Amino acid sequence: MDLGIRGKTALVCAGSKGLGRGCAEALAEAGVDLVLNARGAEALEATAAHIRAAQGVRVTAVAADITTEAGRAAVLQAAGGPVDILVTNAGGPPPGLWSDWSREDFIKALDANMLTPIALMQALLPGMIARKWGRVVNITSQSVKAPIPQLGLSNAARAGLTGFVAGTARQVAEHGVTINNLLPGIHATDRADALDGGVARAQGISLDEARRRREATIPVRRYGTAAEFGAACAFLCSVHAGFIVGQNILLDGGAGNATL
C-alpha cells in the first residue's frame, strides 16, 4: 500500500532504538525524510546511517535531551523547515511502589511522558494547521487502558497526556491534522529487558525464565516487534488515516483482557 506521505518530513523522538527506531524505519520506507532524536549520539548516528543507506531518505540526527527546553529548541532548529509528522516517545519511568516516589520523581515522569509531548505539539501544530495537513502519534503505554501496579509513575503521566490529546485532537481535526496514541504492550526492546531483569532478580530466576513467564500471559505467546509497531505508526501517519482522530490503539498481543 502506498501511504501517500513520500517527501513529508517527520520528527521521531527516541528514535535510535526500540519502538522509536521501528517507527522511523517504517516512515523512511514510505519515503519520509526524518529528523531523528535521541540522547545517545553513537547509537543515534548508527541508526541514521543505516536508514540513509537502506532507504535513501534525508535523515538529520540530533543528539539532545528532548525533555529539556534546550534540547527541544536544538531539535526544532535542526529540522530547518516544516515538520509534517510528529512521533513522540520517551523511555518509561522506573517501576516501584506507591510509597517509594517523591514529588521530584513525579515531576521527572511528567516532564518526560506528558509535558514534553505537549510542548512539541504546541510547537508544531500551528504549522500543520496552516498547511492543512499533519499527523501526530504519541507512543504511550497499555497502562492507559489497564494500569500496571508497579508502574505508577508511568500510569499517572501517560494518563495525563491521554487527557490532553482527547480534547486537542478534536480541536485540530478540521484542519486536516490528526492526533492519536499508540499503546504498546510488551515488545522485544531494552525496556522489556529491564523489566524482565527486575523480575528475575526479585524472584531469583533467569532472565529467559522471566521472559517465558511473561510471554505466557500474552495470548499470542510472544513479545511484539519494533517492526510491526512501526508499521502501525506509519499507517496512522498516512493519507489513509485521516478519519482516525483521538484514538488510543492497543498493540499488546491481546494482553489487555477487556471487551471495549
C-alpha positions as a Markdown table, in Angstrom:
| # | Residue | x | y | z |
|---|---|---|---|---|
| 1 | Met | 0.0 | 0.0 | 0.0 |
| 2 | Asp | 1.3 | 3.5 | -0.9 |
| 3 | Leu | 0.9 | 5.5 | 2.3 |
| 4 | Gly | 0.9 | 8.8 | 0.3 |
| 5 | Ile | 3.5 | 10.5 | 2.5 |
| 6 | Arg | 6.6 | 10.3 | 0.4 |
| 7 | Gly | 8.5 | 13.6 | 0.7 |
| 8 | Lys | 7.0 | 14.6 | 4.0 |
| 9 | Thr | 9.2 | 15.3 | 7.0 |
| 10 | Ala | 8.8 | 13.5 | 10.3 |
| 11 | Leu | 10.3 | 14.2 | 13.7 |
| 12 | Val | 10.8 | 11.0 | 15.6 |
| 13 | Cys | 11.8 | 11.1 | 19.3 |
| 14 | Ala | 13.9 | 8.4 | 21.0 |
| 15 | Gly | 14.4 | 7.1 | 17.5 |
| 16 | Ser | 17.8 | 5.3 | 17.8 |
| 17 | Lys | 16.5 | 2.1 | 19.4 |
| 18 | Gly | 13.4 | 0.1 | 20.1 |
| 19 | Leu | 9.9 | 1.3 | 19.2 |
| 20 | Gly | 11.1 | 4.7 | 18.1 |
| 21 | Arg | 13.5 | 3.2 | 15.7 |
| 22 | Gly | 10.8 | 0.9 | 14.4 |
| 23 | Cys | 8.6 | 3.9 | 13.6 |
| 24 | Ala | 11.5 | 5.8 | 12.0 |
| 25 | Glu | 12.3 | 2.8 | 9.7 |
| 26 | Ala | 8.7 | 2.3 | 8.7 |
| 27 | Leu | 8.3 | 6.0 | 7.9 |
| 28 | Ala | 11.6 | 6.1 | 5.9 |
| 29 | Glu | 10.4 | 3.0 | 3.9 |
| 30 | Ala | 7.4 | 5.1 | 3.0 |
| 31 | Gly | 9.7 | 7.8 | 1.6 |
| 32 | Val | 9.5 | 10.2 | 4.6 |
| 33 | Asp | 12.6 | 12.3 | 5.5 |
| 34 | Leu | 13.5 | 12.2 | 9.1 |
| 35 | Val | 14.6 | 14.4 | 12.0 |
| 36 | Leu | 15.8 | 11.7 | 14.4 |
| 37 | Asn | 16.4 | 12.5 | 18.0 |
| 38 | Ala | 17.9 | 10.5 | 20.9 |
| 39 | Arg | 20.2 | 11.3 | 23.8 |
| 40 | Gly | 23.0 | 8.8 | 22.9 |
| 41 | Ala | 25.0 | 10.2 | 19.9 |
| 42 | Glu | 26.7 | 7.0 | 19.0 |
| 43 | Ala | 23.6 | 4.8 | 18.7 |
| 44 | Leu | 21.7 | 7.7 | 17.0 |
| 45 | Glu | 24.3 | 8.2 | 14.3 |
| 46 | Ala | 24.5 | 4.4 | 13.6 |
| 47 | Thr | 20.7 | 4.3 | 13.2 |
| 48 | Ala | 20.7 | 7.4 | 11.0 |
| 49 | Ala | 23.4 | 6.0 | 8.8 |
| 50 | His | 21.6 | 2.6 | 8.4 |
| 51 | Ile | 18.3 | 4.3 | 7.4 |
| 52 | Arg | 20.0 | 6.6 | 4.9 |
| 53 | Ala | 21.7 | 3.6 | 3.3 |
| 54 | Ala | 18.6 | 1.4 | 3.3 |
| 55 | Gln | 16.0 | 3.9 | 2.2 |
| 56 | Gly | 17.8 | 6.8 | 0.6 |
| 57 | Val | 15.9 | 9.4 | 2.5 |
| 58 | Arg | 17.3 | 12.5 | 4.3 |
| 59 | Val | 18.0 | 11.8 | 7.9 |
| 60 | Thr | 19.0 | 14.6 | 10.3 |
| 61 | Ala | 20.3 | 13.2 | 13.5 |
| 62 | Val | 20.1 | 15.4 | 16.6 |
| 63 | Ala | 21.6 | 14.1 | 19.9 |
| 64 | Ala | 19.8 | 16.0 | 22.6 |
| 65 | Asp | 17.6 | 15.5 | 25.7 |
| 66 | Ile | 14.2 | 16.2 | 24.3 |
| 67 | Thr | 12.8 | 16.6 | 27.8 |
| 68 | Thr | 14.6 | 19.9 | 28.3 |
| 69 | Glu | 13.8 | 23.3 | 26.7 |
| 70 | Ala | 17.3 | 23.5 | 25.3 |
| 71 | Gly | 17.0 | 20.0 | 23.8 |
| 72 | Arg | 13.7 | 20.7 | 22.2 |
| 73 | Ala | 15.0 | 24.0 | 20.8 |
| 74 | Ala | 18.0 | 22.2 | 19.2 |
| 75 | Val | 15.9 | 19.6 | 17.6 |
| 76 | Leu | 13.3 | 22.0 | 16.2 |
| 77 | Gln | 16.1 | 24.3 | 14.9 |
| 78 | Ala | 17.8 | 21.3 | 13.2 |
| 79 | Ala | 14.6 | 20.4 | 11.4 |
| 80 | Gly | 15.2 | 23.6 | 9.4 |
| 81 | Gly | 11.7 | 23.7 | 7.9 |
| 82 | Pro | 8.2 | 22.3 | 8.1 |
| 83 | Val | 7.6 | 19.2 | 10.1 |
| 84 | Asp | 4.6 | 17.3 | 8.8 |
| 85 | Ile | 4.7 | 14.3 | 11.2 |
| 86 | Leu | 5.5 | 14.1 | 14.9 |
| 87 | Val | 6.1 | 10.9 | 16.7 |
| 88 | Thr | 6.7 | 11.5 | 20.4 |
| 89 | Asn | 8.4 | 8.8 | 22.5 |
| 90 | Ala | 10.3 | 8.6 | 25.7 |
| 91 | Gly | 11.5 | 5.8 | 28.0 |
| 92 | Gly | 9.2 | 4.9 | 30.8 |
| 93 | Pro | 9.9 | 5.8 | 34.4 |
| 94 | Pro | 11.3 | 3.2 | 36.8 |
| 95 | Pro | 9.0 | 0.7 | 38.5 |
| 96 | Gly | 8.3 | 0.8 | 42.2 |
| 97 | Leu | 5.7 | 1.1 | 44.9 |
| 98 | Trp | 3.4 | 4.0 | 45.5 |
| 99 | Ser | 5.2 | 4.7 | 48.8 |
| 100 | Asp | 8.6 | 5.0 | 47.0 |
| 101 | Trp | 8.1 | 8.1 | 45.0 |
| 102 | Ser | 8.7 | 11.7 | 45.9 |
| 103 | Arg | 7.4 | 14.9 | 44.3 |
| 104 | Glu | 10.6 | 15.1 | 42.2 |
| 105 | Asp | 10.0 | 11.6 | 40.9 |
| 106 | Phe | 6.6 | 12.6 | 39.7 |
| 107 | Ile | 7.8 | 15.8 | 38.1 |
| 108 | Lys | 10.5 | 13.9 | 36.2 |
| 109 | Ala | 7.9 | 11.4 | 34.9 |
| 110 | Leu | 5.6 | 14.2 | 33.9 |
| 111 | Asp | 8.4 | 16.1 | 32.1 |
| 112 | Ala | 9.3 | 13.0 | 30.1 |
| 113 | Asn | 6.0 | 11.4 | 29.4 |
| 114 | Met | 3.4 | 14.2 | 29.4 |
| 115 | Leu | 4.8 | 17.7 | 29.3 |
| 116 | Thr | 7.5 | 17.1 | 26.6 |
| 117 | Pro | 5.0 | 15.6 | 24.1 |
| 118 | Ile | 2.6 | 18.5 | 24.8 |
| 119 | Ala | 5.4 | 21.1 | 24.3 |
| 120 | Leu | 6.3 | 19.5 | 21.0 |
| 121 | Met | 2.7 | 19.5 | 19.8 |
| 122 | Gln | 2.3 | 23.2 | 20.9 |
| 123 | Ala | 5.4 | 24.0 | 18.8 |
| 124 | Leu | 4.5 | 22.0 | 15.6 |
| 125 | Leu | 0.7 | 22.0 | 15.5 |
| 126 | Pro | 0.4 | 25.7 | 14.3 |
| 127 | Gly | 2.4 | 24.9 | 11.2 |
| 128 | Met | 0.5 | 21.8 | 10.5 |
| 129 | Ile | -2.8 | 23.7 | 10.8 |
| 130 | Ala | -1.5 | 26.4 | 8.5 |
| 131 | Arg | -0.6 | 23.8 | 5.9 |
| 132 | Lys | -3.9 | 22.0 | 6.4 |
| 133 | Trp | -2.2 | 18.6 | 7.0 |
| 134 | Gly | -0.4 | 16.9 | 9.8 |
| 135 | Arg | 0.0 | 13.8 | 11.8 |
| 136 | Val | 0.9 | 13.3 | 15.5 |
| 137 | Val | 1.4 | 9.8 | 17.0 |
| 138 | Asn | 2.2 | 9.6 | 20.7 |
| 139 | Ile | 3.8 | 6.4 | 21.9 |
| 140 | Thr | 2.2 | 5.9 | 25.4 |
| 141 | Ser | 1.5 | 2.5 | 27.1 |
| 142 | Gln | -1.0 | -0.2 | 27.6 |
| 143 | Ser | -1.2 | 1.1 | 31.2 |
| 144 | Val | -3.5 | 3.9 | 29.9 |
| 145 | Lys | -6.2 | 1.2 | 29.4 |
| 146 | Ala | -5.3 | -1.1 | 32.3 |
| 147 | Pro | -3.0 | 0.3 | 35.0 |
| 148 | Ile | 0.1 | -1.7 | 35.8 |
| 149 | Pro | 0.5 | -1.5 | 39.6 |
| 150 | Gln | 4.3 | -1.3 | 39.8 |
| 151 | Leu | 4.4 | 1.4 | 37.1 |
| 152 | Gly | 2.5 | 4.1 | 38.9 |
| 153 | Leu | 4.7 | 6.9 | 37.6 |
| 154 | Ser | 4.0 | 5.8 | 34.0 |
| 155 | Asn | 0.3 | 5.3 | 34.7 |
| 156 | Ala | -0.1 | 8.8 | 36.0 |
| 157 | Ala | 2.0 | 10.7 | 33.4 |
| 158 | Arg | 0.6 | 8.9 | 30.4 |
| 159 | Ala | -2.9 | 9.2 | 31.5 |
| 160 | Gly | -2.4 | 12.9 | 31.7 |
| 161 | Leu | -1.1 | 13.1 | 28.2 |
| 162 | Thr | -4.1 | 11.0 | 27.0 |
| 163 | Gly | -6.5 | 13.5 | 28.5 |
| 164 | Phe | -4.7 | 16.4 | 26.7 |
| 165 | Val | -4.8 | 14.5 | 23.4 |
| 166 | Ala | -8.5 | 13.7 | 23.8 |
| 167 | Gly | -9.5 | 17.3 | 23.7 |
| 168 | Thr | -6.8 | 18.7 | 21.4 |
| 169 | Ala | -7.3 | 16.1 | 18.7 |
| 170 | Arg | -10.9 | 17.2 | 18.3 |
| 171 | Gln | -9.9 | 20.8 | 18.0 |
| 172 | Val | -7.4 | 20.4 | 15.2 |
| 173 | Ala | -9.1 | 17.7 | 13.2 |
| 174 | Glu | -11.0 | 20.1 | 11.0 |
| 175 | His | -7.6 | 21.4 | 9.7 |
| 176 | Gly | -6.5 | 18.0 | 8.3 |
| 177 | Val | -4.4 | 17.3 | 11.4 |
| 178 | Thr | -4.9 | 14.1 | 13.3 |
| 179 | Ile | -3.5 | 13.1 | 16.8 |
| 180 | Asn | -3.6 | 9.6 | 18.0 |
| 181 | Asn | -1.9 | 7.5 | 20.6 |
| 182 | Leu | -0.3 | 4.0 | 20.2 |
| 183 | Leu | -0.3 | 1.9 | 23.4 |
| 184 | Pro | 2.4 | -0.7 | 23.3 |
| 185 | Gly | 2.3 | -3.8 | 25.5 |
| 186 | Ile | 5.5 | -5.7 | 25.9 |
| 187 | His | 7.8 | -5.6 | 22.9 |
| 188 | Ala | 11.2 | -7.0 | 22.4 |
| 189 | Thr | 13.1 | -3.9 | 23.4 |
| 190 | Asp | 15.6 | -2.7 | 26.0 |
| 191 | Arg | 12.7 | -1.6 | 28.2 |
| 192 | Ala | 11.4 | -5.2 | 28.2 |
| 193 | Asp | 14.8 | -6.5 | 29.1 |
| 194 | Ala | 15.0 | -4.0 | 32.0 |
| 195 | Leu | 11.5 | -5.0 | 33.4 |
| 196 | Asp | 12.3 | -8.7 | 33.0 |
| 197 | Gly | 15.6 | -8.2 | 34.7 |
| 198 | Gly | 13.9 | -6.7 | 37.7 |
| 199 | Val | 11.5 | -9.7 | 37.9 |
| 200 | Ala | 14.4 | -12.1 | 37.5 |
| 201 | Arg | 16.3 | -10.5 | 40.4 |
| 202 | Ala | 13.3 | -10.3 | 42.6 |
| 203 | Gln | 12.3 | -13.9 | 42.1 |
| 204 | Gly | 15.7 | -15.5 | 41.8 |
| 205 | Ile | 15.1 | -16.8 | 38.3 |
| 206 | Ser | 16.9 | -16.4 | 35.0 |
| 207 | Leu | 16.2 | -13.6 | 32.5 |
| 208 | Asp | 15.0 | -16.2 | 30.0 |
| 209 | Glu | 12.6 | -17.7 | 32.5 |
| 210 | Ala | 11.2 | -14.3 | 33.4 |
| 211 | Arg | 10.5 | -13.7 | 29.8 |
| 212 | Arg | 8.9 | -17.1 | 29.3 |
| 213 | Arg | 6.6 | -16.4 | 32.2 |
| 214 | Arg | 5.6 | -13.0 | 30.8 |
| 215 | Glu | 5.1 | -14.4 | 27.3 |
| 216 | Ala | 2.7 | -17.0 | 28.8 |
| 217 | Thr | 0.4 | -14.1 | 29.9 |
| 218 | Ile | 0.1 | -12.8 | 26.3 |
| 219 | Pro | -2.5 | -14.5 | 24.1 |
| 220 | Val | -0.1 | -14.5 | 21.1 |
| 221 | Arg | 2.5 | -16.1 | 23.4 |
| 222 | Arg | 5.3 | -13.8 | 22.3 |
| 223 | Tyr | 6.6 | -10.2 | 22.6 |
| 224 | Gly | 5.8 | -7.7 | 19.9 |
| 225 | Thr | 8.4 | -6.5 | 17.4 |
| 226 | Ala | 9.6 | -3.0 | 16.7 |
| 227 | Ala | 8.9 | -3.5 | 13.0 |
| 228 | Glu | 5.2 | -4.4 | 13.4 |
| 229 | Phe | 4.8 | -1.5 | 15.9 |
| 230 | Gly | 6.5 | 0.9 | 13.3 |
| 231 | Ala | 4.1 | -0.3 | 10.6 |
| 232 | Ala | 1.1 | 0.6 | 12.7 |
| 233 | Cys | 2.6 | 4.0 | 13.3 |
| 234 | Ala | 3.3 | 4.6 | 9.7 |
| 235 | Phe | -0.3 | 3.8 | 8.8 |
| 236 | Leu | -1.6 | 6.3 | 11.3 |
| 237 | Cys | 0.7 | 8.8 | 9.7 |
| 238 | Ser | -0.6 | 8.0 | 6.2 |
| 239 | Val | -3.2 | 9.8 | 4.0 |
| 240 | His | -5.5 | 6.8 | 4.6 |
| 241 | Ala | -5.8 | 7.6 | 8.3 |
| 242 | Gly | -7.4 | 11.0 | 8.2 |
| 243 | Phe | -10.7 | 9.7 | 9.8 |
| 244 | Ile | -8.9 | 8.3 | 12.8 |
| 245 | Val | -8.9 | 11.0 | 15.5 |
| 246 | Gly | -8.1 | 11.0 | 19.2 |
| 247 | Gln | -7.8 | 7.2 | 19.4 |
| 248 | Asn | -5.9 | 5.0 | 21.8 |
| 249 | Ile | -4.8 | 2.0 | 19.9 |
| 250 | Leu | -3.5 | -1.1 | 21.8 |
| 251 | Leu | -0.7 | -3.1 | 20.4 |
| 252 | Asp | -0.4 | -5.7 | 23.1 |
| 253 | Gly | -0.9 | -9.1 | 21.6 |
| 254 | Gly | -4.3 | -9.3 | 23.3 |
| 255 | Ala | -2.9 | -9.0 | 26.8 |
| 256 | Gly | -5.5 | -6.4 | 27.8 |
| 257 | Asn | -8.4 | -8.5 | 28.8 |
| 258 | Ala | -11.3 | -6.1 | 28.0 |
| 259 | Thr | -14.3 | -6.1 | 25.8 |
| 260 | Leu | -14.0 | -2.4 | 24.9 |
